[in-house]
Amino acid sequence: AGSGLVPVSADLERVLMASRRTYDDTGGAFDVTLGPLVLLLRRGTAPAPARIEAARDLVDGRGLRVRKGYAELAQRGMSVDLGGIGKGYALDRIALLLRNRGAPSGFLNFGGSTMVAFGDRVRQARITRLDGSGWEDVQLRDRALSTSRSAALDGPILAPRTGEPARGQRTVSLLMRRATEADAWTTALIVMGRPGLKLLKETGKEYRVWYEDEGGEVREGR
């Protein structure tokens, strides 16, 4: 960070490029430069307000720049946290590896939050509501399904602009062609709430989304 462009692996280049693209598409609601805040809050004790403010000042997705074989974080002290996109990217890469080694089909599931089905077999997955009840059963075939909740067991989703956990009770499930995109966008939709559904629609991407908050349920897509 703060050292200009540095060499990165092909995998890191791809996931950072996808992260920056989603940052732009979501108007900053998805931002992997949350790293300083995540590290601070993981320490278990409540940090002083001044330290939170200092960490928040280092969060700026515009400072992440990616070039062929290189990446840059503009300020010293910046860092990335790939928790909102890493599982999806890993699943896409595993699916590609299996395809290249001759697997005719497969189903990959990272703990129920992100899953991928590839090949000629149809797989089943269930969308659930905030209260845990079944909402809809969906068929997966060459598709990825990702689900995020505002109060997940593995920690809250932080809003990049405030550094605070996303407000309200929300759950989002998103069906897309690639797990990388689905993982990142469900994170962003938890942060943005219903306005994010309009942004997603404007991207022109192929998707189906199941969204629920205190105001009710939304199910849409193309």
Contacts in CASP RR format, 6 or more apart in sequence:
PFRMAT RR
TARGET T0000
AUTHOR 0000-0000-0000
METHOD contacts of the structure
MODEL  1
AGSGLVPVSADLERVLMASRRTYDDTGGAFDVTLGPLVLLLRRGTAPAPA
RIEAARDLVDGRGLRVRKGYAELAQRGMSVDLGGIGKGYALDRIALLLRN
RGAPSGFLNFGGSTMVAFGDRVRQARITRLDGSGWEDVQLRDRALSTSRS
AALDGPILAPRTGEPARGQRTVSLLMRRATEADAWTTALIVMGRPGLKLL
KETGKEYRVWYEDEGGEVREGR
1 73 0 8 1.000
1 74 0 8 1.000
1 75 0 8 1.000
1 76 0 8 1.000
1 77 0 8 1.000
1 78 0 8 1.000
1 79 0 8 1.000
2 72 0 8 1.000
2 73 0 8 1.000
2 74 0 8 1.000
2 75 0 8 1.000
2 76 0 8 1.000
2 77 0 8 1.000
2 78 0 8 1.000
3 72 0 8 1.000
4 72 0 8 1.000
5 65 0 8 1.000
5 67 0 8 1.000
5 70 0 8 1.000
5 71 0 8 1.000
5 72 0 8 1.000
6 70 0 8 1.000
6 71 0 8 1.000
6 72 0 8 1.000
7 69 0 8 1.000
7 70 0 8 1.000
8 16 0 8 1.000
8 69 0 8 1.000
8 70 0 8 1.000
8 71 0 8 1.000
10 69 0 8 1.000
11 89 0 8 1.000
11 93 0 8 1.000
12 71 0 8 1.000
13 66 0 8 1.000
13 68 0 8 1.000
13 69 0 8 1.000
13 70 0 8 1.000
13 71 0 8 1.000
14 89 0 8 1.000
15 82 0 8 1.000
15 85 0 8 1.000
15 86 0 8 1.000
15 89 0 8 1.000
15 180 0 8 1.000
16 32 0 8 1.000
16 64 0 8 1.000
16 66 0 8 1.000
16 71 0 8 1.000
16 80 0 8 1.000
17 66 0 8 1.000
18 85 0 8 1.000
18 89 0 8 1.000
18 180 0 8 1.000
18 181 0 8 1.000
18 184 0 8 1.000
19 30 0 8 1.000
19 32 0 8 1.000
19 64 0 8 1.000
19 80 0 8 1.000
19 82 0 8 1.000
19 85 0 8 1.000
19 184 0 8 1.000
20 61 0 8 1.000
20 64 0 8 1.000
20 65 0 8 1.000
20 66 0 8 1.000
22 30 0 8 1.000
22 85 0 8 1.000
22 181 0 8 1.000
22 184 0 8 1.000
22 185 0 8 1.000
22 188 0 8 1.000
23 30 0 8 1.000
23 31 0 8 1.000
23 32 0 8 1.000
23 61 0 8 1.000
23 62 0 8 1.000
23 64 0 8 1.000
25 199 0 8 1.000
25 203 0 8 1.000
26 185 0 8 1.000
26 188 0 8 1.000
26 192 0 8 1.000
26 196 0 8 1.000
26 199 0 8 1.000
27 199 0 8 1.000
28 61 0 8 1.000
28 160 0 8 1.000
28 161 0 8 1.000
28 188 0 8 1.000
29 159 0 8 1.000
29 160 0 8 1.000
29 188 0 8 1.000
29 191 0 8 1.000
29 192 0 8 1.000
29 196 0 8 1.000
30 84 0 8 1.000
30 85 0 8 1.000
30 160 0 8 1.000
30 184 0 8 1.000
30 185 0 8 1.000
30 187 0 8 1.000
30 188 0 8 1.000
30 191 0 8 1.000
31 59 0 8 1.000
31 60 0 8 1.000
31 61 0 8 1.000
31 160 0 8 1.000
32 61 0 8 1.000
32 64 0 8 1.000
32 80 0 8 1.000
32 81 0 8 1.000
32 82 0 8 1.000
32 83 0 8 1.000
32 84 0 8 1.000
32 85 0 8 1.000
33 58 0 8 1.000
33 59 0 8 1.000
33 60 0 8 1.000
33 61 0 8 1.000
33 63 0 8 1.000
33 64 0 8 1.000
33 73 0 8 1.000
33 78 0 8 1.000
33 79 0 8 1.000
33 80 0 8 1.000
33 160 0 8 1.000
34 59 0 8 1.000
34 81 0 8 1.000
34 158 0 8 1.000
34 160 0 8 1.000
34 163 0 8 1.000
35 59 0 8 1.000
35 78 0 8 1.000
35 79 0 8 1.000
35 80 0 8 1.000
35 81 0 8 1.000
36 55 0 8 1.000
36 56 0 8 1.000
36 58 0 8 1.000
36 59 0 8 1.000
36 77 0 8 1.000
36 78 0 8 1.000
36 79 0 8 1.000
37 52 0 8 1.000
37 55 0 8 1.000
37 56 0 8 1.000
37 59 0 8 1.000
37 158 0 8 1.000
37 163 0 8 1.000
38 81 0 8 1.000
38 158 0 8 1.000
39 55 0 8 1.000
39 79 0 8 1.000
39 81 0 8 1.000
40 47 0 8 1.000
40 51 0 8 1.000
40 52 0 8 1.000
40 55 0 8 1.000
41 47 0 8 1.000
41 158 0 8 1.000
47 55 0 8 1.000
52 163 0 8 1.000
56 162 0 8 1.000
56 163 0 8 1.000
58 75 0 8 1.000
58 77 0 8 1.000
58 78 0 8 1.000
58 79 0 8 1.000
59 78 0 8 1.000
59 160 0 8 1.000
59 163 0 8 1.000
60 74 0 8 1.000
60 75 0 8 1.000
60 78 0 8 1.000
61 160 0 8 1.000
62 74 0 8 1.000
63 72 0 8 1.000
63 73 0 8 1.000
63 74 0 8 1.000
63 75 0 8 1.000
63 78 0 8 1.000
64 71 0 8 1.000
64 72 0 8 1.000
64 73 0 8 1.000
64 74 0 8 1.000
64 80 0 8 1.000
65 71 0 8 1.000
65 72 0 8 1.000
65 74 0 8 1.000
66 72 0 8 1.000
73 79 0 8 1.000
73 80 0 8 1.000
82 89 0 8 1.000
84 157 0 8 1.000
84 183 0 8 1.000
84 184 0 8 1.000
84 187 0 8 1.000
85 180 0 8 1.000
85 183 0 8 1.000
85 184 0 8 1.000
85 187 0 8 1.000
86 180 0 8 1.000
86 183 0 8 1.000
87 110 0 8 1.000
87 113 0 8 1.000
87 114 0 8 1.000
87 179 0 8 1.000
87 183 0 8 1.000
88 110 0 8 1.000
88 114 0 8 1.000
88 116 0 8 1.000
88 144 0 8 1.000
88 146 0 8 1.000
88 179 0 8 1.000
88 180 0 8 1.000
88 182 0 8 1.000
88 183 0 8 1.000
89 179 0 8 1.000
89 180 0 8 1.000
89 183 0 8 1.000
90 110 0 8 1.000
91 108 0 8 1.000
91 110 0 8 1.000
91 114 0 8 1.000
91 115 0 8 1.000
91 116 0 8 1.000
91 144 0 8 1.000
91 179 0 8 1.000
92 116 0 8 1.000
92 144 0 8 1.000
92 178 0 8 1.000
92 179 0 8 1.000
92 180 0 8 1.000
94 108 0 8 1.000
94 116 0 8 1.000
95 106 0 8 1.000
95 108 0 8 1.000
95 116 0 8 1.000
95 118 0 8 1.000
95 179 0 8 1.000
98 106 0 8 1.000
98 118 0 8 1.000
99 118 0 8 1.000
99 119 0 8 1.000
103 118 0 8 1.000
104 119 0 8 1.000
104 120 0 8 1.000
105 117 0 8 1.000
105 118 0 8 1.000
105 119 0 8 1.000
105 120 0 8 1.000
105 121 0 8 1.000
106 117 0 8 1.000
106 118 0 8 1.000
106 119 0 8 1.000
106 121 0 8 1.000
106 123 0 8 1.000
107 115 0 8 1.000
107 116 0 8 1.000
107 117 0 8 1.000
107 121 0 8 1.000
107 123 0 8 1.000
107 140 0 8 1.000
108 115 0 8 1.000
108 116 0 8 1.000
108 117 0 8 1.000
109 115 0 8 1.000
112 147 0 8 1.000
113 146 0 8 1.000
113 147 0 8 1.000
113 148 0 8 1.000
113 152 0 8 1.000
114 144 0 8 1.000
114 145 0 8 1.000
114 146 0 8 1.000
114 147 0 8 1.000
114 179 0 8 1.000
114 182 0 8 1.000
114 183 0 8 1.000
115 123 0 8 1.000
115 125 0 8 1.000
115 140 0 8 1.000
115 144 0 8 1.000
115 145 0 8 1.000
115 146 0 8 1.000
115 179 0 8 1.000
116 140 0 8 1.000
116 143 0 8 1.000
116 144 0 8 1.000
116 145 0 8 1.000
116 179 0 8 1.000
117 123 0 8 1.000
117 140 0 8 1.000
117 141 0 8 1.000
117 142 0 8 1.000
117 143 0 8 1.000
117 144 0 8 1.000
118 142 0 8 1.000
119 141 0 8 1.000
119 142 0 8 1.000
120 141 0 8 1.000
121 141 0 8 1.000
122 139 0 8 1.000
122 140 0 8 1.000
122 141 0 8 1.000
123 139 0 8 1.000
123 140 0 8 1.000
123 141 0 8 1.000
124 137 0 8 1.000
124 138 0 8 1.000
124 139 0 8 1.000
124 140 0 8 1.000
125 137 0 8 1.000
125 138 0 8 1.000
125 140 0 8 1.000
125 145 0 8 1.000
126 134 0 8 1.000
126 135 0 8 1.000
126 136 0 8 1.000
126 137 0 8 1.000
126 138 0 8 1.000
127 134 0 8 1.000
127 135 0 8 1.000
127 136 0 8 1.000
127 137 0 8 1.000
127 138 0 8 1.000
127 147 0 8 1.000
127 173 0 8 1.000
127 210 0 8 1.000
128 134 0 8 1.000
128 135 0 8 1.000
128 147 0 8 1.000
128 171 0 8 1.000
129 135 0 8 1.000
129 171 0 8 1.000
129 212 0 8 1.000
129 217 0 8 1.000
130 149 0 8 1.000
130 169 0 8 1.000
130 170 0 8 1.000
130 171 0 8 1.000
130 212 0 8 1.000
135 210 0 8 1.000
135 212 0 8 1.000
135 217 0 8 1.000
136 210 0 8 1.000
136 219 0 8 1.000
138 145 0 8 1.000
138 175 0 8 1.000
138 208 0 8 1.000
140 175 0 8 1.000
142 177 0 8 1.000
143 175 0 8 1.000
143 176 0 8 1.000
143 177 0 8 1.000
144 175 0 8 1.000
144 176 0 8 1.000
144 177 0 8 1.000
144 178 0 8 1.000
144 179 0 8 1.000
144 181 0 8 1.000
144 182 0 8 1.000
144 183 0 8 1.000
145 173 0 8 1.000
145 174 0 8 1.000
145 175 0 8 1.000
145 182 0 8 1.000
146 173 0 8 1.000
146 174 0 8 1.000
146 176 0 8 1.000
146 179 0 8 1.000
146 182 0 8 1.000
146 183 0 8 1.000
146 185 0 8 1.000
146 186 0 8 1.000
147 171 0 8 1.000
147 172 0 8 1.000
147 173 0 8 1.000
147 174 0 8 1.000
147 186 0 8 1.000
148 157 0 8 1.000
148 171 0 8 1.000
148 172 0 8 1.000
148 186 0 8 1.000
148 187 0 8 1.000
148 189 0 8 1.000
148 190 0 8 1.000
149 170 0 8 1.000
149 171 0 8 1.000
149 172 0 8 1.000
149 190 0 8 1.000
150 156 0 8 1.000
150 157 0 8 1.000
150 165 0 8 1.000
150 166 0 8 1.000
150 167 0 8 1.000
150 168 0 8 1.000
150 169 0 8 1.000
150 170 0 8 1.000
150 171 0 8 1.000
150 190 0 8 1.000
151 169 0 8 1.000
156 165 0 8 1.000
156 166 0 8 1.000
157 165 0 8 1.000
157 166 0 8 1.000
157 187 0 8 1.000
157 190 0 8 1.000
157 191 0 8 1.000
158 164 0 8 1.000
158 165 0 8 1.000
158 166 0 8 1.000
159 165 0 8 1.000
159 166 0 8 1.000
159 167 0 8 1.000
159 191 0 8 1.000
160 191 0 8 1.000
166 190 0 8 1.000
166 191 0 8 1.000
168 213 0 8 1.000
168 214 0 8 1.000
169 213 0 8 1.000
169 214 0 8 1.000
170 189 0 8 1.000
170 190 0 8 1.000
170 193 0 8 1.000
170 211 0 8 1.000
170 212 0 8 1.000
170 213 0 8 1.000
171 210 0 8 1.000
171 211 0 8 1.000
171 212 0 8 1.000
171 213 0 8 1.000
172 186 0 8 1.000
172 189 0 8 1.000
172 190 0 8 1.000
172 209 0 8 1.000
172 210 0 8 1.000
172 211 0 8 1.000
172 212 0 8 1.000
173 186 0 8 1.000
173 209 0 8 1.000
173 210 0 8 1.000
174 182 0 8 1.000
174 185 0 8 1.000
174 186 0 8 1.000
174 189 0 8 1.000
174 207 0 8 1.000
174 208 0 8 1.000
174 209 0 8 1.000
174 210 0 8 1.000
175 182 0 8 1.000
175 207 0 8 1.000
175 208 0 8 1.000
175 209 0 8 1.000
176 182 0 8 1.000
176 185 0 8 1.000
176 205 0 8 1.000
176 206 0 8 1.000
176 207 0 8 1.000
177 206 0 8 1.000
181 205 0 8 1.000
182 207 0 8 1.000
185 200 0 8 1.000
185 207 0 8 1.000
188 196 0 8 1.000
189 196 0 8 1.000
189 197 0 8 1.000
189 200 0 8 1.000
189 209 0 8 1.000
189 211 0 8 1.000
192 199 0 8 1.000
193 211 0 8 1.000
193 213 0 8 1.000
194 211 0 8 1.000
194 213 0 8 1.000
194 218 0 8 1.000
197 209 0 8 1.000
197 211 0 8 1.000
197 218 0 8 1.000
197 220 0 8 1.000
200 207 0 8 1.000
200 209 0 8 1.000
201 220 0 8 1.000
201 221 0 8 1.000
204 222 0 8 1.000
206 222 0 8 1.000
207 221 0 8 1.000
207 222 0 8 1.000
208 219 0 8 1.000
208 220 0 8 1.000
208 221 0 8 1.000
208 222 0 8 1.000
209 218 0 8 1.000
209 219 0 8 1.000
209 220 0 8 1.000
209 221 0 8 1.000
210 217 0 8 1.000
210 218 0 8 1.000
210 219 0 8 1.000
211 217 0 8 1.000
211 218 0 8 1.000
211 219 0 8 1.000
212 218 0 8 1.000
END
